[in-house]
């Protein structure tokens, strides 16, 4: 019975550690994607401004 309890404890610890790693990974990739999205949006805004300036000249 004690061995089964230890196995259960280790399984739970491994599971929660996996959840922690997954959370850190998803947070990091989400942050990178937000940064890339904002950079893309900024680049699009610059292109639009340049096009409107070319049309005005």
DSSP file (Angstrom, degrees, kcal/mol; ACC not computed):
  #  RESIDUE AA STRUCTURE BP1 BP2  ACC     N-H-->O    O-->H-N    N-H-->O    O-->H-N    TCO  KAPPA ALPHA  PHI   PSI    X-CA   Y-CA   Z-CA
    1    1 A X     >        0   0    0      0, 0.0     4,-1.6     0, 0.0     5,-0.1   0.000 360.0 360.0 360.0 -38.0    0.0    0.0    0.0
    2    2 A X  H  >  +     0   0    0      1,-0.2     4,-2.0     2,-0.2     5,-0.1   0.860 360.0  53.2 -68.5 -34.4    2.8    2.4    0.8
    3    3 A X  H  > S+     0   0    0      1,-0.2     4,-2.5     2,-0.2    -1,-0.2   0.908 107.1  51.7 -66.2 -41.4    4.5    1.8   -2.6
    4    4 A X  H  > S+     0   0    0      1,-0.2     4,-2.3     2,-0.2    -1,-0.2   0.871 108.9  51.7 -63.0 -36.4    1.2    2.6   -4.4
    5    5 A X  H  X S+     0   0    0     -4,-1.6     4,-2.3     2,-0.2    -1,-0.2   0.900 110.1  47.9 -66.7 -41.0    1.0    5.9   -2.4
    6    6 A X  H  X S+     0   0    0     -4,-2.0     4,-2.6     2,-0.2    -2,-0.2   0.900 111.3  50.5 -67.0 -39.6    4.5    6.8   -3.4
    7    7 A X  H  X S+     0   0    0     -4,-2.5     4,-2.5     1,-0.2    -2,-0.2   0.920 111.3  49.1 -63.0 -42.6    3.9    6.0   -7.0
    8    8 A X  H  X S+     0   0    0     -4,-2.3     4,-2.4     2,-0.2    -2,-0.2   0.902 110.4  50.6 -62.3 -41.6    0.7    8.2   -6.9
    9    9 A X  H  X S+     0   0    0     -4,-2.3     4,-2.5     2,-0.2    -2,-0.2   0.923 112.2  46.3 -62.3 -45.2    2.7   11.0   -5.3
   10   10 A X  H  X S+     0   0    0     -4,-2.6     4,-2.6     2,-0.2    -2,-0.2   0.880 111.7  51.8 -66.2 -37.5    5.4   10.9   -8.0
   11   11 A X  H  X S+     0   0    0     -4,-2.5     4,-2.4    -5,-0.2    -1,-0.2   0.916 111.5  47.1 -63.8 -42.7    2.7   10.7  -10.7
   12   12 A X  H  X S+     0   0    0     -4,-2.4     4,-2.7     2,-0.2     5,-0.2   0.911 112.4  49.3 -65.6 -42.2    1.0   13.8   -9.3
   13   13 A X  H  X S+     0   0    0     -4,-2.5     4,-2.2     2,-0.2    -2,-0.2   0.903 112.3  48.1 -63.5 -41.4    4.3   15.7   -9.0
   14   14 A X  H  X S+     0   0    0     -4,-2.6     4,-2.3     2,-0.2    -2,-0.2   0.899 112.3  49.9 -65.4 -40.3    5.2   14.8  -12.6
   15   15 A X  H  X S+     0   0    0     -4,-2.4     4,-2.1     2,-0.2    -2,-0.2   0.937 112.8  44.8 -63.8 -47.7    1.8   15.9  -13.8
   16   16 A X  H  X S+     0   0    0     -4,-2.7     4,-2.0     2,-0.2    -1,-0.2   0.859 112.1  52.7 -68.0 -34.0    1.9   19.2  -11.9
   17   17 A X  H  X S+     0   0    0     -4,-2.2     4,-2.5    -5,-0.2    -1,-0.2   0.909 108.9  50.9 -64.7 -41.2    5.5   19.8  -13.1
   18   18 A X  H  X S+     0   0    0     -4,-2.3     4,-2.5     1,-0.2    -2,-0.2   0.894 108.8  50.7 -62.1 -40.6    4.3   19.2  -16.7
   19   19 A X  H  X S+     0   0    0     -4,-2.1     4,-2.3     2,-0.2    -1,-0.2   0.891 110.0  50.8 -63.9 -38.7    1.5   21.6  -16.2
   20   20 A X  H  X S+     0   0    0     -4,-2.0     4,-2.3     2,-0.2    -2,-0.2   0.924 111.5  46.6 -64.7 -44.2    4.0   24.2  -15.0
   21   21 A X  H  X S+     0   0    0     -4,-2.5     4,-2.6     1,-0.2    -2,-0.2   0.915 112.7  50.4 -64.0 -42.7    6.3   23.7  -18.0
   22   22 A X  H  X S+     0   0    0     -4,-2.5     4,-2.8     1,-0.2     5,-0.2   0.896 109.9  50.8 -62.1 -40.5    3.3   23.9  -20.3
   23   23 A X  H  X S+     0   0    0     -4,-2.3     4,-2.3     2,-0.2    -1,-0.2   0.922 111.6  46.8 -63.7 -44.8    2.1   27.1  -18.7
   24   24 A X  H  X S+     0   0    0     -4,-2.3     4,-2.4     2,-0.2    -2,-0.2   0.920 113.8  48.8 -63.4 -43.5    5.6   28.7  -19.0
   25   25 A X  H  X S+     0   0    0     -4,-2.6     4,-2.7     2,-0.2     5,-0.2   0.936 113.0  46.3 -61.7 -48.0    5.9   27.6  -22.7
   26   26 A X  H  X S+     0   0    0     -4,-2.8     4,-2.3     1,-0.2    -1,-0.2   0.877 112.2  51.1 -65.6 -36.9    2.4   28.9  -23.6
   27   27 A X  H  X S+     0   0    0     -4,-2.3     4,-2.2    -5,-0.2    -1,-0.2   0.925 112.2  46.9 -64.0 -44.1    3.0   32.2  -21.8
   28   28 A X  H  X S+     0   0    0     -4,-2.4     4,-2.2     2,-0.2    -2,-0.2   0.931 114.4  45.5 -64.8 -46.2    6.3   32.7  -23.7
   29   29 A X  H  X S+     0   0    0     -4,-2.7     4,-2.4     1,-0.2    -1,-0.2   0.872 111.9  52.6 -68.4 -34.9    4.9   31.8  -27.1
   30   30 A X  H  X S+     0   0    0     -4,-2.3     4,-2.4    -5,-0.2    -1,-0.2   0.925 109.6  49.2 -62.9 -44.0    1.9   34.0  -26.5
   31   31 A X  H  X S+     0   0    0     -4,-2.2     4,-2.3     1,-0.2    -2,-0.2   0.908 111.5  49.0 -62.4 -41.9    4.2   36.9  -25.6
   32   32 A X  H  X S+     0   0    0     -4,-2.2     4,-2.7     1,-0.2    -1,-0.2   0.915 111.3  49.8 -63.5 -42.7    6.3   36.4  -28.7
   33   33 A X  H  X S+     0   0    0     -4,-2.4     4,-2.4     2,-0.2    -2,-0.2   0.879 109.7  50.3 -66.0 -37.6    3.1   36.2  -30.9
   34   34 A X  H  X S+     0   0    0     -4,-2.4     4,-2.5     2,-0.2    -1,-0.2   0.924 111.6  49.2 -64.4 -43.3    1.8   39.4  -29.4
   35   35 A X  H  X S+     0   0    0     -4,-2.3     4,-2.4     1,-0.2    -2,-0.2   0.931 112.6  47.1 -60.9 -46.6    5.1   41.1  -30.1
   36   36 A X  H  X S+     0   0    0     -4,-2.7     4,-2.6     1,-0.2    -1,-0.2   0.894 111.7  51.5 -63.2 -39.8    5.2   39.9  -33.7
   37   37 A X  H  X S+     0   0    0     -4,-2.4     4,-2.5     2,-0.2    -1,-0.2   0.911 111.3  46.3 -63.7 -42.9    1.6   41.0  -34.2
   38   38 A X  H  X S+     0   0    0     -4,-2.5     4,-2.3     2,-0.2    -2,-0.2   0.890 112.9  50.0 -67.6 -38.5    2.3   44.5  -32.9
   39   39 A X  H  X S+     0   0    0     -4,-2.4     4,-2.2     2,-0.2    -2,-0.2   0.905 111.8  48.6 -64.9 -41.3    5.4   44.7  -35.1
   40   40 A X  H  X S+     0   0    0     -4,-2.6     4,-2.3     2,-0.2    -2,-0.2   0.926 111.7  49.2 -63.5 -44.8    3.5   43.5  -38.1
   41   41 A X  H  X S+     0   0    0     -4,-2.5     4,-2.1     1,-0.2    -2,-0.2   0.899 110.7  50.3 -62.6 -40.6    0.7   46.1  -37.4
   42   42 A X  H  X S+     0   0    0     -4,-2.3     4,-2.0     1,-0.2    -1,-0.2   0.900 110.1  50.4 -63.7 -41.3    3.3   48.8  -37.0
   43   43 A X  H  X S+     0   0    0     -4,-2.2     4,-2.1     1,-0.2    -2,-0.2   0.892 109.5  50.9 -64.6 -39.4    4.9   47.9  -40.3
   44   44 A X  H  X S+     0   0    0     -4,-2.3     4,-2.4     1,-0.2    -1,-0.2   0.889 108.1  52.5 -65.1 -38.7    1.5   47.9  -42.1
   45   45 A X  H  X S+     0   0    0     -4,-2.1     4,-2.2     1,-0.2    -1,-0.2   0.900 108.8  50.0 -64.1 -40.2    0.8   51.4  -40.7
   46   46 A X  H  X S+     0   0    0     -4,-2.0     4,-2.4     2,-0.2    -2,-0.2   0.909 110.5  49.7 -64.2 -42.0    4.1   52.7  -42.0
   47   47 A X  H  X S+     0   0    0     -4,-2.1     4,-2.3     1,-0.2    -2,-0.2   0.914 110.8  50.0 -62.9 -43.4    3.4   51.2  -45.5
   48   48 A X  H  X S+     0   0    0     -4,-2.4     4,-2.2     1,-0.2    -1,-0.2   0.905 110.8  49.5 -62.5 -41.4   -0.1   52.8  -45.5
   49   49 A X  H  X S+     0   0    0     -4,-2.2     4,-2.0     1,-0.2    -1,-0.2   0.907 110.9  49.7 -64.1 -41.8    1.4   56.2  -44.5
   50   50 A X  H  X S+     0   0    0     -4,-2.4     4,-2.0     1,-0.2    -2,-0.2   0.898 110.7  50.1 -64.7 -40.0    4.0   56.0  -47.3
   51   51 A X  H  X S+     0   0    0     -4,-2.3     4,-1.9     1,-0.2    -1,-0.2   0.905 110.6  48.9 -64.5 -42.0    1.4   55.1  -49.9
   52   52 A X  H  X S+     0   0    0     -4,-2.2     4,-1.4     1,-0.2    -1,-0.2   0.856 110.7  50.9 -69.1 -32.5   -0.8   58.0  -48.9
   53   53 A X  H  X S+     0   0    0     -4,-2.0     4,-0.9     2,-0.2    -1,-0.2   0.886 109.4  51.0 -69.4 -37.3    2.2   60.4  -49.0
   54   54 A X  H  < S+     0   0    0     -4,-2.0     3,-0.3     1,-0.2    -2,-0.2   0.864 109.5  50.3 -66.8 -36.1    3.1   59.2  -52.5
   55   55 A X  H  < S+     0   0    0     -4,-1.9    -1,-0.2     1,-0.2    -2,-0.2   0.829 107.2  54.5 -71.6 -31.3   -0.5   59.7  -53.7
   56   56 A X  H  <        0   0    0     -4,-1.4    -1,-0.2     1,-0.2    -2,-0.2   0.721 360.0 360.0 -75.1 -20.6   -0.5   63.3  -52.3
   57   57 A X     <        0   0    0     -4,-0.9    -1,-0.2    -3,-0.3    -2,-0.2   0.465 360.0 360.0 -87.6 360.0    2.6   64.3  -54.2
